[in-house]
Amino acid sequence: MNDIDETTKHRKNLYFEYREAITEVEDAVEPFVDSILKWEWAEALADQDRYQPENAERINWIPAAKGKGWGQFRTSRWETAKEEPERLDIHWEHKPRASEFKGGTSPFLLEL
């Protein structure tokens, strides 16, 4: 067998060995997204050091719309823009979906 066949065989064997655990984990994704990630996403921003690149300027993110099935966050500079005469509401919006989470992503949309 070549390397690809050996790798495929190994992965297949792992799948069958851990099939029950894999199914349980996959079945837990949707309830996790619907009951926790949608509602408690802002807590992840509390420990910003984990998500802040070492070479990035430190930004103070302000979460909003907590306790809803979606959320927003903005910087303090964006927060003051809401009070200016132009009343600009700039924020990132988070609407988590199980399919995206399973794919390893959690998109945020920039809203103006």
Sequence and secondary structure as in RCSB ss.txt:
>XXXX:A:sequence
MNDIDETTKHRKNLYFEYREAITEVEDAVEPFVDSILKWEWAEALADQDRYQPENAERINWIPAAKGKGWGQFRT
SRWETAKEEPERLDIHWEHKPRASEFKGGTSPFLLEL
>XXXX:A:secstr
  HHHHHHHHHHHHHHHSHHHHHHHHHHHHHHIIIIIHHHTTHHHHTGGGTS TTS    EEEESTTSSSEEEEE
HHHHHHTTSTT    EEEE   HHHHHTT   EEEE 
